[in-house]
Amino acid sequence: MPKYSVPVKIIAIAEYTVEVEAPTSRAAEEKAINLWRFNVGPDFQVADFDEAQAEAEQISWNCEECGKEISYEEWAKGDTFCSPCASA
């Protein structure tokens, strides 16, 4: 019976969602991807990977004056300042 040399590539997928703080959505995506070891199950074993996909959704903003976190609701109303800074 003949022998064959057969290269095999196994592609595994694990999905998770994390909240991260980052200056841009791309930085948030990179930070979230780098947390994969802490967010997949212990039975998911991989030595290395070549590709990862992520799509960040911004869920909080910072006051332009003091840097305090602004909620989506405040931001959606057009506020770029927290309540105390907007009042000042």
Residue pairs with C-beta under 8 A, 6 or more apart in sequence:
12 44
12 46
14 36
14 39
14 40
14 41
14 44
16 36
16 39
16 40
18 32
18 35
18 39
19 59
20 28
20 31
20 32
20 35
21 28
22 28
22 30
22 31
22 56
25 56
25 57
25 58
26 56
28 56
28 58
29 54
29 55
29 56
30 54
32 54
32 56
33 52
33 54
36 52
59 72
60 69
60 70
60 71
60 72
61 69
61 70
61 72
61 74
61 75
61 80
62 68
62 69
62 70
63 69
63 70
63 80
63 81
63 82
63 85
64 80
64 81
64 85
65 81
65 82
65 85
65 88
66 82
66 84
66 85
68 82
68 84
68 85
69 82
70 79
70 80
70 81
70 82
74 82
74 83
79 86
